Amino acid sequence: MSKQDNLTDFLTDVADAIREKKGTTEKINPQNFSEEIKGIESGGGDDGFNAKIEIPDRTICDPKSITRAVVDEGVLIVQGFEGCRSLAEIVIPEGVTTFEGNTFQDCAKLSKINFPNSLTKTGMNCFHGCEAMPTIELGDNVIQIAVPFGANMRSLTSLSVSKNNPKYDSRDECNAIIETSTNGLIAGCNVTVIPDTVTTIGRYAFRMYQIKKMYFPPSVATIESDAFSGCSNMELYDFHDHESVPNLAATSALVGTSTYKIVVPDTLYDDWIAATNWSTYASKIVKASEFVEPTNE
């Protein structure tokens, strides 16, 4: 009998024991597995072996060295892939409704994933640290997106929601997720262009992205705390078209290189440097007429 067959038999026995002891709906996390289960290594083959314990409406993944995973038909909730740094592909069937919080956190090589139209909910930090993920396209039925949505997604160049989604949109091909009823941008990426109908930049919307410049249309009236936290490459926040000083919810909203600038209209300069929380950034704020964008020679 092969190593994989032995492992399959062992996991089947464990799964049966879990069903008998825990029932069929209680969450079981890899962190709670015994050391014996945690120590199982993946089997041979180019894809590795997806060692997983399944109960009827959950898929729990272990060990962390798998490179490909296939979620079984009938599973409703996906969780537990956090820290699977070798995972490159996951296949998710229609019927799955929920990605729990931290589900794919730090899956640094994950680049291929499908988003079933049955999906209704994504949990907090679901995609944090998915550095290889190029595309996220959420479907018609997603009605709950917890934030932070994701962070440090270096390869993400396409972020969108279906045009038929009743709660969220990605208007003007902006590469962002916007809550339609509030015009609040809740999740962006490295290539987001803020639409001129957005009024709020949400908390953690651009957390830990490699953005260097961001233009804010005059419609943006509020920037929530930590909106750009961790954006250490930021060089320019551009507000030169604004007609009033937007509300800055907290000083933690902005960050950047040691020399980053905040460009504002000349007529609003005095008000801007005196405004609540903006005053902290007074040394960074410059008049539009005096700003000279550095050249990269």
N, C-alpha and C positions, 0 to 999 in steps of 0.2 A: 504493500500500500504506500502511495506517495505521501510526501510531507503535507501537500495540500489536502489530500483526502483525510489524513489524520487531523489536520487543523479544522477542516469542515465538520468532522464528526464531533470534535471537542466543542466547537462553538455551538453546534446544534444542541448538545447536552446542556451547555450553559444557558442557552436561550430557553430551553424547556424549564430549567430550574428557575430562571427569572420569571417566566410566566406563572409558574406555580406559586412562587413566593410573593411576587410583587403585583400580580394582576396584569392586565393588558393595556392600561392607560397611564400608569405612573411613569414619569420621566426617569430615565436611567442614563447617567453621563459617564463617559470614559474615565473621568477623574475618580469615579467611585469604584472602578473595576479593581479586582484583586491584583496584586503584583504579578501573579502567574499569568493572568490575561494580558496585562500591560506589556509583559515581556515577549509576547509572541511576535516573531519576525515575519515579514512578508515572504511569500514563496517565490519560485522562479518565474521566468517569463518576462517578456519586455514590459508588460503592463503591471507586473506585480500581482499580488493576490489581495483582493478586497476582503480582508478579515473583518467581518462585521457581525454584530448581534442584532437580530431583528425581533421586534414584537409587532403586532398587527398594524399599528398606526405610527410607528417610529422607525427610523433607521439610525443606528448608533455605530460609529466607525472607529475602529482601532485595528492595527497600530497606526502610527503616524507616517510610516514609510510607503504607503500605497501611492501609486501614480495614477490610477484610474478607478472610478467608482460608478456603479450602476445602482440606482435606487429602485427597489422592487415596486411593481404595480400594487396599488392598494395602500401605499404609505401616504399619510396625510401631512405629517410634520417631519421636516428634515432638520437635524441638529448634529452637533458633535464632531464636525470636521475641523474644528479649530486647531491650528498648529500642524496640520498635515502639509508640511512644507514641500513635499515631493508631489503632491496631488496636482496633476496637469489637466485632467478632464473629469467631469461628472455628468452623468446622463440622468435627467429627472423626468419622470413620466407625468402625463396629465393626471390630475387628481390631487397632486400635492398642493396644499393650501398655504403652508407656512414655512418660512425660513426663520428659525428661532434666532435670538440675539447671539452674536459672535459665531454663527454657524460656519463661516468660511474665513474667520479672522486668521491672518498670517499664513494663509495658503499662498505662499509667495510665487508659486509656479502655475497656479490655476489660470488657464487661458481659454478654456473651452467649457462653456456651461450653457444649457438651454433654460429658458424661463417659461414654464408652462402657463397657459392662459388661465389655468385654475388657481394660480397663485394670488392670494389676497393680502398677505402680510409679510413684511420683512422686518426682522428685529434689529435692535440697536447694535451698531458696529458689525453688522452682518458681513461686510466686505472689507473691513479694516485690514490694511496690509496686503491686499491682493495686487501685488506689484505688476503681475503679468497680464491682468485682465484687460483686453482691448475694448470690449463692447458690453454694455448693459442695456437691454431693451425690455422694459417691464410691460406687461400685457393690459388687457381691458379691465381686469377685475381687481387689481391692486388698490385697496382702499385704506391701507394702514402702512405707512413707512416711518419707522422709528428713526430718530436721529441721535447721535451721528449715524449717517447711512454708511459711509466708508471713508477711508483716509489713506493717504500715501499710495494711491493707485497710479503709479508712474506711467503705465501704458494706456490708461483709459482715454480714448479719443472719440468715443461715441457713447453718450448717455441720454436715454430717451424713455418716454412713456408712450404707449399706444394712443393714437388720436381719438380712440373711442373710450378712453378711460374717463369716468365721470368725476373724479376727484383731483387728478393731477394732470399736468400737461408739460410739453417741451416745446412751447411756441417758438416760432421763428427759427427752428432748427438750432436752438441755443446751446445744446449739449448740457442741459441741466434739468432738474425736476422742480416744477413749480406747483404749489398748491393753488388750484384755479380760483377758488372762492376768495382767497386773501391776497392773491398776486405776490405771495411770498416764495422766494427761491430757497428751497430747503436742502438741495444737494447740487453741487457743481463738480467740475473737474478741471484739468489743466487747460482745456481749450474752450471753456464756457465763454459765451458772449452774452452779457446781461441784457435781456430785452428791455425796450423803453416803456414797458407797461409794468415792470416789477417794482413794487413799493418797499419790499423788505428783503434784506439778506439775512437768512436765518442762522441760528446758532450752529456752529460747526459746519456750515455749508461748504467751506473750502479748506477744511482742516488738513494740514500737512501736505498740500499739493505744491508742485514745483512752479507755481505761477511767478512771473516776473513783473507783469504789468496788468492792471485791471482798470477799465474805464467804467464809470458809474453814470448811467443816464440820469437826467434830472428827476425822473420819477422815483428814484430811490430815496425814501424818506427816513428809513431806519436801518441801522446795521446792528444786529444783535451780538451779544457777547460771544467771544471765541469764534466769530465767523471766519476769520483768517488765521486762527491759531496754528502755529507750526509752519506757516508759509515763510520759511527762512530765506527764500530766494527773492522775495518780493522787493522790487526796486521803485515801483511807482503806483500810487493810488491816485487816479485822475478824476477829479470832480469839477473840471473847469467849466462845464455847462450848467452847473447847478444855479438855481435862483434863490435858494434858501439853504441854511445849514441843516443837514440831516441829523437826526438823533443818533448819537453813538451810545449804545446801551451800557458799555463798560470799556475800560481801557484795554481789556484783554482781547478786544475785537480785532485789533490790527497788530501786525508784526512784519518784520522784513529784514533786509540786510542792514548793516550798520549805517548805511548812507541813503536808505530809502527816503522818498519824498512824497508828500501829499499836496497835490496841486489844486488850488481853489481859485474862484473868480477874484479878480482884484477888488471888486466892490464889496465882497464879503469877508475879506481877509481879517479885518479887525474883529468882526463878530465870531469868525471861525476859531481864532486862537484863544478867544475868551469863553467859548461855549463849554458846557459840562462835558467832561472827559476828553474833548478835543484839546483842551488847554494843556493836557499832559504831553501832547504831541506838538506843541508850539514850535519847537526847534526844527521840526520836520516839515511844517506847513510853509508853502511858498506861493506867491502870487503867480498866476498863469503867465503874466507878461514878463516875469523875471526868470521863469523856468527854462533852462536849457537842457534838453535831454542828452545824456551822455552818448557818445558814439562808441561803437565797439570796433576799434581798429586793432 
